[in-house]
């Protein structure tokens, strides 16, 4: 995780703590239960806002040329549709939009323009997830979550006739991922708040190679796959 995301998470956690979200009354078994029957609903909806930090896992053909990934902090927004399967298992669909950026640096270039490629990502994100919750303790309920997702990258440049020789880094329009993470449900008087952290791991090669097989940008790349960290704040 980047230092920026850690800093944001620390600030938010500190503010929440100051607001007594994690006070003893939240965790106490004999606390006055908020939204006592909320989780008994068959279906419910919500939305989320959050931050992301996209990275690349790069498999190189040979090791004598470095490729450095400089990750930037982006944002996420989306909707939640939750289907209760059992007391402790829920099926979730969380369509949303995520925006991020990764800067690829190629140190073997002496020219600063050629040495940098900005890879912007505007993903329409479609995750289908299983949420496994623990037993509720007071107004708190931890959970783990995982599943698969697909992304449609609106910034892929896949249809561009230009490549890196014209300062155009190209990626596939769509990819698939697996996701896993953890979070905690906090029950308030009028709503449920759920902060979570999740890892995103691409399963497909997303690189569209340059026309020149010996390209100084893509000639050394065998595969490039997305990795990322999402920190989301959901409201139900």
PLY file of the C-alpha trace (Angstrom):
ply
format ascii 1.0
element vertex 236
property float x
property float y
property float z
element edge 235
property int vertex1
property int vertex2
end_header
0.00 0.00 0.00
1.28 3.49 -0.80
2.20 5.95 1.92
-0.67 8.21 0.79
-3.27 5.50 1.34
-1.80 4.63 4.73
-1.92 8.30 5.72
-5.57 8.59 4.61
-6.51 5.40 6.46
-4.80 6.59 9.66
-6.61 9.95 9.56
-10.01 8.34 8.95
-9.46 5.76 11.68
-8.38 8.50 14.08
-11.46 10.60 13.35
-13.75 7.62 13.70
-12.14 6.75 17.00
-12.58 10.31 18.24
-16.25 10.02 17.31
-16.43 6.95 19.58
-17.27 4.55 16.76
-15.03 1.99 18.39
-16.11 2.76 21.92
-16.91 0.04 24.40
-20.63 0.51 23.83
-20.20 -0.64 20.22
-18.52 -3.90 21.15
-20.34 -4.74 24.35
-22.54 -7.82 24.12
-25.18 -6.17 26.28
-25.19 -2.92 24.30
-28.45 -1.51 22.99
-28.63 -3.04 19.53
-29.03 -0.70 16.58
-30.81 -1.99 13.45
-31.38 -5.29 15.22
-33.21 -6.91 12.28
-31.20 -5.34 9.47
-29.28 -8.48 8.53
-32.46 -10.56 8.39
-33.50 -8.85 5.16
-33.37 -11.07 2.10
-32.09 -8.24 -0.12
-30.75 -4.79 0.66
-28.87 -2.04 -1.19
-26.22 0.54 -0.50
-23.38 2.55 -1.98
-19.67 2.98 -1.43
-16.95 5.60 -1.80
-13.26 4.96 -1.49
-9.66 5.13 -2.61
-7.50 2.85 -4.71
-3.85 2.28 -5.45
-3.28 0.44 -8.73
-0.01 -1.34 -9.46
1.33 -3.68 -12.15
2.80 -7.14 -11.87
5.27 -7.26 -14.77
6.86 -10.45 -16.07
9.95 -9.55 -18.10
11.61 -11.64 -20.78
15.07 -10.74 -19.48
16.34 -8.80 -16.49
18.90 -6.36 -17.85
16.38 -3.53 -18.38
14.41 -2.20 -15.41
10.77 -1.11 -15.59
9.64 0.93 -12.58
5.98 1.29 -11.63
5.05 4.50 -9.83
1.53 4.09 -8.39
-0.84 7.00 -7.82
-3.85 7.22 -5.51
-7.25 7.14 -7.25
-10.89 6.91 -6.19
-13.81 4.47 -6.34
-17.57 4.95 -6.31
-20.33 2.42 -6.79
-23.53 0.67 -5.73
-24.10 -2.46 -3.62
-26.75 -5.15 -4.04
-26.66 -7.72 -1.24
-28.49 -11.08 -1.21
-28.68 -13.02 2.07
-27.95 -16.72 1.48
-27.57 -17.90 5.07
-27.14 -16.27 8.48
-23.42 -15.84 7.87
-23.04 -15.81 4.05
-24.15 -13.12 1.59
-23.81 -12.81 -2.17
-22.84 -9.34 -3.34
-22.78 -7.46 -6.62
-20.89 -4.16 -6.42
-20.82 -2.41 -9.83
-18.85 0.80 -9.79
-16.36 3.14 -11.35
-12.70 3.31 -10.37
-10.18 5.84 -11.59
-6.44 5.51 -11.11
-3.06 6.08 -12.70
0.24 4.24 -12.91
3.42 5.83 -14.26
5.80 3.45 -16.01
9.41 4.56 -15.98
12.05 3.11 -18.32
15.49 4.09 -16.91
17.38 2.88 -19.98
16.13 5.97 -21.88
18.10 9.18 -21.55
15.25 11.31 -22.88
12.70 12.17 -20.18
9.76 12.02 -22.61
10.60 8.51 -23.78
11.41 7.36 -20.24
7.90 8.01 -18.90
4.54 6.55 -19.87
1.43 7.63 -17.96
-1.07 4.77 -17.84
-4.46 6.15 -16.84
-7.21 3.74 -15.87
-10.93 4.42 -15.91
-12.53 1.08 -15.07
-16.16 0.08 -14.99
-15.83 -2.53 -12.28
-18.15 -5.55 -11.97
-17.37 -7.69 -8.89
-19.41 -10.72 -7.79
-18.43 -11.57 -4.23
-19.20 -13.82 -1.29
-19.21 -12.17 2.12
-18.56 -14.38 5.17
-19.59 -12.66 8.39
-18.83 -13.57 11.98
-21.40 -13.57 14.74
-22.51 -10.06 15.64
-21.03 -8.69 18.87
-22.98 -5.69 20.10
-23.10 -3.29 17.17
-20.05 -4.70 15.42
-19.69 -7.58 12.95
-16.35 -8.37 11.22
-16.31 -10.14 7.87
-14.09 -11.44 5.09
-15.02 -11.10 1.44
-13.77 -12.56 -1.82
-14.72 -13.44 -5.36
-14.14 -12.55 -8.99
-14.56 -9.39 -11.02
-14.29 -8.05 -14.53
-13.16 -4.61 -15.65
-13.89 -2.58 -18.75
-11.09 -0.06 -19.17
-12.37 3.09 -20.89
-8.82 4.48 -21.06
-7.13 1.44 -22.58
-6.16 3.00 -25.98
-6.76 -0.48 -27.43
-8.22 0.89 -30.68
-5.49 3.45 -31.24
-3.34 2.90 -34.35
-0.46 4.60 -32.50
1.81 2.88 -30.02
4.68 3.91 -27.74
6.65 5.34 -30.66
3.91 8.01 -30.61
3.78 8.18 -26.80
0.73 5.88 -26.62
0.77 2.97 -24.14
-1.95 0.45 -24.99
-3.79 -2.08 -22.85
-6.66 -4.47 -23.46
-10.19 -3.14 -23.02
-11.27 -5.83 -20.58
-9.71 -8.03 -17.97
-10.71 -10.36 -15.13
-9.54 -10.42 -11.52
-9.91 -12.21 -8.25
-10.46 -10.22 -5.08
-10.13 -10.82 -1.36
-10.35 -8.60 1.65
-11.77 -7.93 5.08
-13.97 -5.36 6.73
-16.25 -4.59 9.63
-19.95 -3.73 9.83
-20.79 -0.99 12.33
-24.48 -0.59 13.22
-25.75 2.89 13.98
-29.24 4.05 14.80
-30.26 4.83 11.22
-27.67 3.15 8.96
-24.90 0.55 8.74
-21.36 1.73 7.98
-18.81 -0.74 6.59
-15.15 0.20 6.07
-13.11 -2.44 4.25
-9.77 -3.09 2.57
-9.44 -5.36 -0.45
-6.77 -6.69 -2.77
-7.37 -6.90 -6.55
-5.31 -9.35 -8.62
-5.51 -9.45 -12.42
-5.61 -12.88 -14.05
-4.99 -11.95 -17.71
-2.20 -10.33 -19.68
-3.36 -6.75 -20.37
-0.52 -5.56 -22.60
-0.99 -4.71 -26.28
2.56 -4.85 -27.60
4.02 -2.29 -29.95
4.18 -3.07 -33.64
7.95 -3.38 -33.45
8.75 -6.71 -31.70
12.01 -5.15 -30.49
10.28 -2.09 -29.06
12.33 -0.51 -26.25
9.09 -0.12 -24.28
7.23 -3.43 -24.71
9.82 -5.74 -26.30
11.03 -6.87 -22.88
7.54 -7.39 -21.38
6.13 -10.90 -21.46
3.00 -10.17 -19.40
1.57 -7.26 -17.49
-1.27 -7.72 -15.02
-3.10 -5.39 -12.68
-2.71 -5.48 -8.93
-4.42 -3.05 -6.63
-5.62 -2.14 -3.17
-9.10 -0.72 -2.57
-10.13 1.02 0.65
-13.90 1.45 0.55
-16.46 3.01 2.90
-19.93 1.55 2.39
-23.26 2.87 3.64
-26.44 0.78 3.82
0 1
1 2
2 3
3 4
4 5
5 6
6 7
7 8
8 9
9 10
10 11
11 12
12 13
13 14
14 15
15 16
16 17
17 18
18 19
19 20
20 21
21 22
22 23
23 24
24 25
25 26
26 27
27 28
28 29
29 30
30 31
31 32
32 33
33 34
34 35
35 36
36 37
37 38
38 39
39 40
40 41
41 42
42 43
43 44
44 45
45 46
46 47
47 48
48 49
49 50
50 51
51 52
52 53
53 54
54 55
55 56
56 57
57 58
58 59
59 60
60 61
61 62
62 63
63 64
64 65
65 66
66 67
67 68
68 69
69 70
70 71
71 72
72 73
73 74
74 75
75 76
76 77
77 78
78 79
79 80
80 81
81 82
82 83
83 84
84 85
85 86
86 87
87 88
88 89
89 90
90 91
91 92
92 93
93 94
94 95
95 96
96 97
97 98
98 99
99 100
100 101
101 102
102 103
103 104
104 105
105 106
106 107
107 108
108 109
109 110
110 111
111 112
112 113
113 114
114 115
115 116
116 117
117 118
118 119
119 120
120 121
121 122
122 123
123 124
124 125
125 126
126 127
127 128
128 129
129 130
130 131
131 132
132 133
133 134
134 135
135 136
136 137
137 138
138 139
139 140
140 141
141 142
142 143
143 144
144 145
145 146
146 147
147 148
148 149
149 150
150 151
151 152
152 153
153 154
154 155
155 156
156 157
157 158
158 159
159 160
160 161
161 162
162 163
163 164
164 165
165 166
166 167
167 168
168 169
169 170
170 171
171 172
172 173
173 174
174 175
175 176
176 177
177 178
178 179
179 180
180 181
181 182
182 183
183 184
184 185
185 186
186 187
187 188
188 189
189 190
190 191
191 192
192 193
193 194
194 195
195 196
196 197
197 198
198 199
199 200
200 201
201 202
202 203
203 204
204 205
205 206
206 207
207 208
208 209
209 210
210 211
211 212
212 213
213 214
214 215
215 216
216 217
217 218
218 219
219 220
220 221
221 222
222 223
223 224
224 225
225 226
226 227
227 228
228 229
229 230
230 231
231 232
232 233
233 234
234 235
